[in-house]
Amino acid sequence: MTRRILFALAPVALLLSSCDIEDAGSWGSSDRYREDFHYNYALKSGGSLSVDNFNGSIEVISWEKDEVEVNGTKYAGSEDLLRQIKIEADSQPGSLRLRTVRPEPRRGNCGAKYILRVPKKLMLNGIVSSNGSIRIENMEGDVRLQSSNGSIRVRGLVGKVDAKTSNASVEGNGVVGDFVARTSNGSVKVDGLQGAFEANTSNSSIVARIEKMPAGRSVKADTSNGSVDLSLPDYKDQPVDASTSNSSITLRLPASAKADLRASTSNSSVSTDFEVLMSGSISKNRLEGRIGGGGTPIRLSTSNGSVRVQKL
């Protein structure tokens, strides 16, 4: 195993104003020190990458080289604190691990920002930060992403997504693979997904358009105090389970959809564009029956909000 401690190459520069990076807002307006770093590592296509960071964003963008290019900047509130931040690397033929080592004892405001160019086919086995955003673009391989107080955005990925954050949003666009998103106090927005979908948040909305989904897979959306809006143009007997509170649920299905529908709310109404053969109770705020002769279950539940099942 090769293990090295890497030291930044650029000189330290005293900033005369507040930091202009996206994650520096919480650091206040006092003067800051910064130091850039730049490294390159050989990594074959199909390998794996992990990054363990704190107080800073991480961007991972693909290119056609069997090499990882690391560009970044360290930040701190004092020169002494800046010098204590280290970038640690464990480089192997089929894997690369990067870690930002924070000063001990943990004191003062400091962090690091990464911009990585990586082989297109790569497993991202843990891209982790705190108080910073994560962005992934044009990759092929499964990804596991985790932050806190920072947004997560995935675009143009072929592979499974497991994304977790808090107090921030999760977004996906053009993903081919299953998508799992967990956050709180932040929205989940997915467009052009081809795969199963599972989202959980609170105090915010879930919006997803799922273009294609394998047979037998499912759609799950759970939030509170936020709306749920799902469009499933390729729906073919996949289970759907959506719930919220104090807000609405809208589900859009093709006219040919077949399902066993159970929809309920309180203090609002349930409506549908489909003809429903009743198999249970019916009222202004509750509907149970079969669409298109029946099929897999669709369960929609809210309180103090409407439920709408519409034709695409």
KEKE-3310 file (N, C-alpha, C; in steps of 0.2 Angstrom, whole numbers, plus 5000, padded with zeros to 4 digits):
npx = (5004:5003:5006:5004:5008:5002:5008:5003:5006:5006:5009:5004:4991:4985:4969:4959:4946:4930:4928:4925:4919:4907:4904:4909:4901:4896:4907:4908:4913:4926:4945:4953:4964:4971:4976:4981:4980:4987:4987:4991:4985:4988:4975:4965:4952:4936:4940:4940:4935:4936:4932:4935:4930:4929:4919:4918:4916:4914:4917:4915:4920:4920:4933:4943:4954:4965:4967:4967:4964:4968:4962:4961:4957:4963:4956:4957:4955:4967:4984:4992:4982:4979:4991:4990:4981:4980:4981:4978:4983:4979:4985:4982:4984:4970:4962:4959:4960:4956:4958:4954:4963:4959:4964:4970:4968:4950:4947:4942:4938:4939:4943:4941:4941:4936:4940:4938:4945:4941:4942:4930:4922:4920:4919:4911:4915:4910:4909:4911:4906:4905:4895:4896:4893:4890:4894:4891:4896:4892:4896:4900:4895:4892:4887:4890:4885:4887:4883:4881:4871:4873:4870:4866:4870:4867:4871:4869:4873:4877:4872:4869:4862:4865:4861:4863:4859:4857:4847:4847:4846:4842:4847:4843:4848:4845:4849:4853:4848:4845:4838:4841:4837:4840:4835:4833:4823:4825:4823:4819:4823:4820:4824:4820:4824:4829:4825:4822:4815:4817:4813:4816:4811:4809:4798:4799:4798:4795:4799:4797:4801:4800:4806:4808:4806:4811:4802:4793:4800:4800:4792:4794:4790:4792:4787:4785:4775:4777:4774:4771:4775:4773:4778:4775:4778:4781:4774:4771:4763:4771:4774:4768:4771:4766:4768:4763:4761:4750:4750:4750:4747:4752:4749:4754:4750:4751:4737:4734:4736:4736:4730:4728:4721:4723:4718:4719:4715:4714:4703:4703:4702:4700:4704:4702:4707:4704:4693:4686:4684:4675:4681:4681:4679:4671:4672:4673:4686:4692:4697:4695:4699:4699:4710:4709:4706:4713:4728:4745:4748:4744:4747:4742:4744:4739:4737:4727:4728:4726:4723:4728:4725:4731:4729:4742)
npy = (4994:5011:5026:5043:5059:5074:5090:5106:5116:5129:5146:5154:5165:5180:5184:5199:5201:5194:5176:5170:5158:5145:5138:5146:5155:5153:5155:5168:5186:5189:5191:5179:5165:5156:5142:5134:5118:5105:5089:5074:5057:5041:5031:5017:5015:5010:5008:5013:5027:5037:5051:5060:5073:5089:5104:5110:5110:5097:5093:5082:5077:5069:5064:5058:5052:5040:5044:5054:5070:5082:5096:5110:5120:5125:5132:5144:5152:5157:5158:5149:5139:5135:5129:5117:5109:5095:5086:5070:5055:5039:5030:5017:5004:5001:5010:5025:5035:5049:5061:5074:5081:5087:5100:5096:5100:5101:5116:5133:5141:5132:5123:5114:5114:5104:5100:5088:5079:5064:5047:5041:5029:5024:5019:5028:5026:5032:5048:5061:5074:5089:5103:5107:5107:5094:5088:5079:5074:5066:5052:5035:5022:5016:5027:5034:5046:5058:5072:5086:5100:5104:5104:5091:5086:5077:5073:5066:5052:5035:5022:5017:5028:5033:5045:5056:5069:5084:5098:5103:5102:5088:5083:5076:5072:5065:5052:5035:5022:5015:5027:5034:5045:5054:5066:5081:5095:5100:5100:5086:5083:5076:5072:5064:5051:5034:5021:5013:5023:5031:5042:5052:5065:5080:5094:5099:5098:5084:5080:5071:5065:5050:5042:5029:5013:4998:4982:4977:4984:4999:5014:5026:5039:5050:5063:5077:5091:5096:5095:5082:5077:5067:5060:5047:5041:5029:5019:5003:4993:4995:4996:5010:5021:5035:5048:5061:5076:5090:5095:5093:5079:5074:5063:5057:5047:5035:5033:5020:5014:5001:4997:4994:5006:5016:5030:5043:5057:5071:5084:5089:5084:5070:5066:5060:5057:5045:5031:5022:5006:5003:4996:4997:5009:5025:5042:5060:5062:5050:5036:5020:5008:5000:5003:5002:4988:4984:4980:4981:4988:5005:5018:5032:5045:5058:5073:5087:5091:5090:5075:5070:5060:5059:5059:5056)
npz = (5000:4996:5004:5006:5012:5006:5001:4998:4983:4980:4985:5001:5002:5008:5010:5007:5008:5011:5008:4991:4987:4986:4998:5008:5014:5027:5035:5039:5038:5040:5037:5027:5024:5010:5000:4986:4978:4968:4960:4952:4947:4942:4936:4932:4920:4926:4939:4956:4966:4981:4991:5006:5014:5022:5026:5013:4995:4982:4966:4953:4937:4921:4910:4896:4899:4908:4921:4936:4939:4951:4957:4969:4983:4999:5014:5028:5044:5049:5046:5053:5055:5043:5038:5045:5039:5029:5014:5011:5002:4995:4984:4973:4960:4955:4962:4971:4985:4993:5006:5017:5030:5045:5056:5073:5090:5085:5079:5075:5059:5044:5029:5013:4995:4981:4964:4953:4939:4931:4925:4914:4916:4931:4948:4961:4976:4989:4991:5001:5011:5021:5025:5012:4994:4982:4966:4952:4936:4920:4920:4921:4931:4948:4961:4977:4988:5000:5010:5021:5025:5012:4994:4983:4966:4952:4936:4919:4922:4921:4930:4947:4960:4976:4987:5000:5011:5021:5025:5013:4995:4983:4967:4951:4934:4919:4922:4921:4929:4946:4958:4973:4985:5000:5011:5022:5025:5012:4995:4983:4966:4951:4934:4919:4922:4921:4929:4945:4959:4974:4987:5001:5011:5021:5025:5013:4994:4983:4967:4952:4936:4928:4915:4911:4918:4925:4924:4939:4948:4959:4964:4976:4987:5000:5011:5021:5024:5012:4994:4983:4967:4953:4938:4926:4912:4906:4913:4919:4927:4939:4957:4966:4979:4988:5000:5011:5021:5025:5012:4994:4982:4966:4953:4938:4924:4910:4898:4897:4909:4922:4937:4955:4964:4979:4987:4998:5009:5020:5025:5012:4995:4983:4967:4950:4933:4927:4924:4937:4944:4957:4973:4986:4999:4995:4994:4996:5001:5000:4990:4983:4972:4955:4941:4924:4924:4935:4944:4950:4966:4969:4981:4988:5000:5010:5021:5024:5011:4993:4982:4966:4952:4936:4918:4906)
capx = (5000:5006:5002:5008:5005:5004:5008:5001:5012:5005:5010:4999:4989:4980:4963:4958:4939:4927:4929:4920:4917:4900:4903:4912:4896:4895:4913:4909:4916:4933:4950:4954:4970:4970:4981:4979:4984:4986:4990:4989:4986:4986:4969:4962:4945:4933:4942:4936:4937:4933:4934:4932:4931:4924:4918:4920:4912:4917:4915:4918:4918:4924:4937:4944:4961:4966:4971:4963:4967:4965:4963:4958:4959:4962:4954:4957:4955:4973:4990:4994:4977:4979:4996:4989:4976:4983:4978:4981:4981:4981:4984:4983:4982:4963:4958:4962:4957:4958:4955:4956:4964:4958:4968:4968:4961:4946:4946:4943:4935:4943:4940:4944:4936:4940:4937:4942:4943:4942:4940:4922:4920:4923:4915:4912:4913:4910:4911:4908:4908:4900:4894:4898:4889:4893:4891:4894:4893:4895:4900:4898:4897:4888:4890:4887:4886:4885:4885:4877:4871:4876:4866:4869:4868:4870:4869:4872:4876:4874:4874:4865:4864:4863:4863:4861:4862:4852:4846:4849:4842:4846:4844:4846:4845:4848:4852:4851:4850:4841:4840:4839:4838:4837:4838:4828:4823:4827:4818:4821:4820:4823:4821:4823:4827:4828:4827:4818:4815:4815:4815:4813:4813:4804:4797:4800:4794:4798:4796:4801:4799:4803:4805:4808:4807:4811:4796:4794:4803:4795:4792:4792:4791:4789:4789:4780:4774:4779:4770:4774:4773:4776:4776:4777:4775:4782:4771:4768:4762:4775:4771:4769:4769:4768:4764:4765:4756:4749:4752:4746:4750:4749:4752:4752:4751:4748:4730:4734:4738:4732:4733:4724:4722:4720:4720:4716:4717:4709:4702:4703:4698:4703:4701:4706:4705:4703:4688:4688:4679:4676:4682:4681:4675:4672:4670:4676:4693:4695:4695:4698:4696:4704:4710:4711:4705:4717:4735:4749:4745:4746:4745:4743:4741:4741:4733:4727:4731:4723:4726:4726:4728:4729:4732:4747)
capy = (5000:5017:5031:5049:5065:5079:5097:5111:5119:5136:5150:5156:5172:5183:5187:5205:5202:5187:5171:5170:5151:5144:5136:5150:5160:5152:5157:5175:5190:5191:5189:5172:5162:5151:5139:5130:5112:5102:5083:5069:5050:5036:5027:5014:5015:5004:5008:5016:5033:5040:5057:5061:5080:5093:5111:5112:5107:5092:5092:5076:5078:5064:5065:5052:5050:5035:5048:5058:5077:5085:5103:5112:5125:5125:5138:5144:5159:5160:5155:5143:5134:5133:5124:5111:5106:5091:5082:5063:5051:5032:5028:5010:5003:5001:5014:5031:5038:5056:5063:5081:5080:5093:5101:5094:5099:5105:5123:5138:5139:5129:5118:5113:5113:5099:5099:5082:5076:5057:5042:5041:5023:5024:5018:5033:5023:5037:5055:5063:5081:5092:5110:5109:5104:5088:5088:5073:5074:5062:5047:5028:5018:5017:5032:5034:5053:5060:5078:5089:5107:5105:5101:5086:5086:5072:5074:5062:5046:5028:5019:5018:5033:5033:5052:5058:5075:5087:5105:5105:5098:5083:5084:5071:5074:5061:5046:5028:5018:5017:5033:5034:5051:5056:5073:5084:5102:5101:5096:5081:5084:5071:5072:5060:5045:5027:5016:5014:5029:5031:5048:5054:5072:5083:5101:5101:5094:5079:5081:5067:5062:5044:5040:5021:5009:4990:4979:4974:4989:5003:5021:5028:5046:5051:5069:5081:5098:5097:5092:5076:5077:5061:5058:5040:5040:5022:5015:4997:4989:4995:4998:5017:5023:5042:5050:5068:5079:5097:5097:5089:5073:5073:5057:5057:5040:5035:5031:5013:5011:4996:4997:4995:5013:5018:5037:5046:5063:5073:5091:5090:5080:5065:5067:5056:5057:5038:5027:5018:5002:5003:4990:4999:5015:5031:5048:5066:5062:5043:5032:5014:5004:4997:5007:4998:4981:4982:4978:4982:4993:5012:5020:5039:5047:5065:5076:5094:5092:5086:5070:5070:5055:5062:5055:5060)
capz = (5000:4995:5008:5006:5014:5001:5003:4992:4980:4979:4991:5005:5001:5013:5007:5010:5008:5012:5003:4986:4986:4988:5005:5013:5017:5034:5038:5041:5033:5042:5032:5026:5021:5006:4997:4981:4977:4962:4960:4946:4949:4937:4938:4926:4919:4929:4946:4961:4969:4987:4994:5012:5015:5027:5025:5006:4989:4978:4959:4949:4930:4918:4904:4892:4902:4913:4926:4940:4940:4957:4959:4975:4987:5006:5017:5035:5046:5051:5043:5057:5054:5036:5037:5048:5035:5025:5009:5011:4996:4995:4977:4971:4953:4954:4967:4974:4991:4995:5013:5020:5037:5048:5062:5079:5091:5080:5081:5070:5053:5039:5025:5007:4990:4976:4957:4950:4932:4932:4920:4913:4919:4938:4954:4966:4982:4995:4990:5007:5013:5026:5024:5005:4989:4978:4959:4948:4929:4914:4923:4921:4937:4953:4965:4984:4989:5006:5013:5026:5023:5005:4989:4979:4960:4948:4929:4914:4925:4920:4936:4953:4964:4983:4988:5006:5013:5025:5025:5006:4989:4979:4960:4946:4927:4914:4926:4919:4935:4951:4961:4980:4988:5007:5014:5026:5024:5006:4989:4978:4960:4946:4928:4914:4926:4919:4934:4951:4962:4981:4989:5007:5014:5026:5024:5006:4989:4979:4960:4948:4930:4927:4908:4910:4924:4924:4927:4946:4952:4962:4965:4983:4989:5007:5013:5026:5023:5005:4989:4979:4960:4950:4931:4925:4906:4904:4919:4917:4933:4945:4963:4968:4986:4989:5006:5013:5025:5024:5005:4989:4979:4960:4950:4931:4922:4903:4898:4897:4915:4925:4944:4961:4967:4985:4988:5004:5012:5025:5024:5005:4990:4979:4960:4945:4926:4925:4926:4942:4946:4965:4976:4993:5001:4991:4997:4994:5002:5000:4984:4982:4966:4950:4935:4918:4926:4941:4943:4956:4970:4970:4987:4989:5006:5013:5025:5022:5004:4988:4978:4959:4947:4930:4912:4903)
cpx = (5004:5002:5007:5004:5007:5003:5007:5007:5012:5006:5004:4998:4984:4975:4961:4950:4936:4928:4923:4918:4910:4899:4906:4907:4896:4901:4913:4912:4923:4938:4951:4961:4967:4976:4979:4983:4982:4990:4987:4990:4984:4980:4965:4955:4942:4936:4938:4939:4933:4936:4931:4934:4927:4924:4920:4916:4917:4914:4919:4916:4923:4928:4939:4951:4960:4970:4966:4967:4964:4967:4959:4961:4958:4960:4955:4957:4961:4978:4992:4989:4977:4985:4995:4984:4981:4979:4981:4978:4983:4980:4986:4981:4975:4959:4962:4957:4960:4955:4958:4957:4964:4962:4965:4971:4957:4944:4946:4939:4940:4940:4944:4939:4940:4936:4942:4940:4945:4940:4933:4919:4923:4917:4916:4910:4914:4913:4907:4911:4903:4900:4897:4894:4893:4890:4895:4891:4897:4899:4897:4900:4893:4891:4886:4890:4883:4887:4880:4877:4874:4872:4870:4866:4871:4867:4873:4876:4873:4877:4869:4867:4861:4866:4860:4864:4856:4852:4848:4845:4846:4842:4847:4843:4849:4851:4849:4853:4845:4843:4837:4841:4835:4840:4832:4829:4826:4823:4822:4818:4824:4820:4824:4826:4824:4830:4821:4820:4813:4818:4812:4816:4808:4804:4799:4797:4798:4795:4801:4797:4803:4802:4804:4809:4806:4805:4798:4798:4798:4797:4790:4794:4788:4792:4784:4781:4777:4775:4774:4771:4777:4774:4779:4775:4776:4779:4768:4768:4767:4772:4773:4767:4771:4764:4767:4760:4756:4751:4749:4750:4747:4753:4750:4754:4748:4741:4729:4735:4733:4735:4727:4725:4719:4723:4716:4719:4712:4709:4703:4700:4703:4700:4705:4703:4703:4696:4690:4683:4680:4676:4682:4677:4676:4669:4674:4684:4695:4692:4699:4695:4701:4704:4712:4710:4709:4724:4739:4747:4748:4743:4747:4740:4744:4736:4733:4729:4727:4727:4723:4729:4726:4732:4737:4745)
cpy = (5006:5022:5037:5055:5071:5086:5101:5114:5126:5140:5152:5163:5174:5186:5194:5206:5195:5183:5171:5163:5150:5142:5140:5155:5159:5153:5164:5179:5192:5189:5182:5170:5157:5148:5134:5123:5108:5095:5079:5062:5046:5032:5024:5015:5009:5004:5011:5022:5035:5046:5058:5069:5083:5100:5113:5107:5102:5092:5086:5076:5073:5067:5058:5049:5045:5038:5052:5065:5080:5092:5106:5118:5124:5132:5138:5151:5161:5156:5148:5137:5131:5128:5118:5107:5102:5087:5075:5059:5044:5030:5021:5009:5004:5005:5020:5033:5044:5058:5070:5080:5086:5094:5098:5098:5103:5111:5128:5136:5137:5124:5117:5112:5109:5100:5094:5080:5069:5053:5042:5035:5022:5023:5024:5030:5027:5044:5059:5070:5083:5100:5112:5105:5098:5088:5083:5074:5069:5057:5040:5024:5020:5023:5032:5041:5055:5067:5080:5096:5109:5101:5096:5086:5081:5073:5069:5056:5040:5024:5020:5024:5032:5040:5053:5065:5078:5095:5107:5100:5093:5083:5079:5073:5069:5055:5040:5024:5020:5023:5033:5041:5052:5062:5075:5092:5104:5097:5091:5082:5080:5072:5068:5053:5039:5022:5017:5020:5028:5038:5049:5061:5074:5091:5104:5097:5089:5079:5076:5065:5056:5041:5033:5018:5002:4987:4976:4979:4994:5010:5023:5035:5048:5058:5071:5088:5100:5093:5086:5076:5072:5060:5052:5038:5033:5017:5009:4992:4989:4998:5006:5018:5030:5044:5057:5070:5087:5099:5092:5083:5073:5067:5057:5050:5040:5032:5024:5010:5006:4996:4997:5001:5013:5025:5040:5053:5065:5081:5093:5085:5076:5066:5063:5057:5050:5035:5022:5013:5001:4996:4991:5005:5021:5037:5054:5065:5055:5040:5026:5010:5002:5002:5002:4990:4979:4980:4979:4988:5000:5015:5028:5042:5054:5067:5084:5096:5088:5080:5070:5065:5057:5058:5060:5061)
cpz = (5000:4999:5008:5009:5009:5003:4997:4990:4979:4985:4994:5003:5005:5009:5010:5010:5010:5006:4998:4984:4989:4995:5010:5016:5025:5038:5041:5036:5035:5037:5033:5023:5016:5002:4992:4981:4971:4961:4954:4949:4943:4940:4932:4926:4922:4937:4950:4964:4975:4989:5001:5014:5020:5025:5018:5001:4986:4971:4956:4942:4926:4912:4901:4894:4907:4919:4930:4941:4946:4958:4965:4978:4995:5009:5025:5037:5049:5047:5046:5055:5047:5035:5040:5044:5030:5020:5008:5005:4997:4988:4976:4963:4951:4958:4969:4979:4993:5002:5015:5027:5040:5054:5068:5085:5086:5082:5075:5063:5047:5035:5018:5001:4984:4970:4954:4943:4933:4926:4920:4917:4926:4943:4959:4973:4989:4993:4996:5009:5018:5024:5017:5000:4986:4971:4955:4941:4924:4916:4921:4927:4943:4958:4972:4986:4996:5008:5018:5025:5016:5000:4986:4972:4955:4941:4924:4917:4922:4925:4942:4957:4971:4985:4995:5008:5018:5024:5018:5001:4986:4972:4956:4939:4923:4917:4923:4925:4941:4955:4968:4983:4995:5009:5019:5025:5017:5001:4986:4971:4955:4940:4923:4917:4922:4924:4940:4954:4969:4984:4996:5009:5019:5024:5017:5001:4986:4972:4956:4942:4928:4920:4907:4917:4923:4927:4934:4950:4955:4963:4972:4985:4995:5009:5018:5024:5017:5000:4986:4972:4956:4943:4929:4918:4903:4909:4916:4923:4939:4951:4964:4975:4987:4995:5008:5018:5024:5017:5000:4986:4972:4956:4943:4928:4914:4904:4898:4904:4918:4933:4949:4965:4974:4987:4994:5006:5017:5024:5017:5001:4986:4972:4955:4938:4923:4927:4931:4944:4954:4968:4984:4994:4996:4994:4994:4995:5003:4993:4984:4976:4961:4944:4930:4920:4932:4939:4950:4960:4969:4976:4988:4995:5008:5018:5023:5015:4999:4985:4971:4956:4940:4924:4909:4895)
residu = (MET:THR:ARG:ARG:ILE:LEU:PHE:ALA:LEU:ALA:PRO:VAL:ALA:LEU:LEU:LEU:SER:SER:CYS:ASP:ILE:GLU:ASP:ALA:GLY:SER:TRP:GLY:SER:SER:ASP:ARG:TYR:ARG:GLU:ASP:PHE:HIS:TYR:ASN:TYR:ALA:LEU:LYS:SER:GLY:GLY:SER:LEU:SER:VAL:ASP:ASN:PHE:ASN:GLY:SER:ILE:GLU:VAL:ILE:SER:TRP:GLU:LYS:ASP:GLU:VAL:GLU:VAL:ASN:GLY:THR:LYS:TYR:ALA:GLY:SER:GLU:ASP:LEU:LEU:ARG:GLN:ILE:LYS:ILE:GLU:ALA:ASP:SER:GLN:PRO:GLY:SER:LEU:ARG:LEU:ARG:THR:VAL:ARG:PRO:GLU:PRO:ARG:ARG:GLY:ASN:CYS:GLY:ALA:LYS:TYR:ILE:LEU:ARG:VAL:PRO:LYS:LYS:LEU:MET:LEU:ASN:GLY:ILE:VAL:SER:SER:ASN:GLY:SER:ILE:ARG:ILE:GLU:ASN:MET:GLU:GLY:ASP:VAL:ARG:LEU:GLN:SER:SER:ASN:GLY:SER:ILE:ARG:VAL:ARG:GLY:LEU:VAL:GLY:LYS:VAL:ASP:ALA:LYS:THR:SER:ASN:ALA:SER:VAL:GLU:GLY:ASN:GLY:VAL:VAL:GLY:ASP:PHE:VAL:ALA:ARG:THR:SER:ASN:GLY:SER:VAL:LYS:VAL:ASP:GLY:LEU:GLN:GLY:ALA:PHE:GLU:ALA:ASN:THR:SER:ASN:SER:SER:ILE:VAL:ALA:ARG:ILE:GLU:LYS:MET:PRO:ALA:GLY:ARG:SER:VAL:LYS:ALA:ASP:THR:SER:ASN:GLY:SER:VAL:ASP:LEU:SER:LEU:PRO:ASP:TYR:LYS:ASP:GLN:PRO:VAL:ASP:ALA:SER:THR:SER:ASN:SER:SER:ILE:THR:LEU:ARG:LEU:PRO:ALA:SER:ALA:LYS:ALA:ASP:LEU:ARG:ALA:SER:THR:SER:ASN:SER:SER:VAL:SER:THR:ASP:PHE:GLU:VAL:LEU:MET:SER:GLY:SER:ILE:SER:LYS:ASN:ARG:LEU:GLU:GLY:ARG:ILE:GLY:GLY:GLY:GLY:THR:PRO:ILE:ARG:LEU:SER:THR:SER:ASN:GLY:SER:VAL:ARG:VAL:GLN:LYS:LEU)
# end
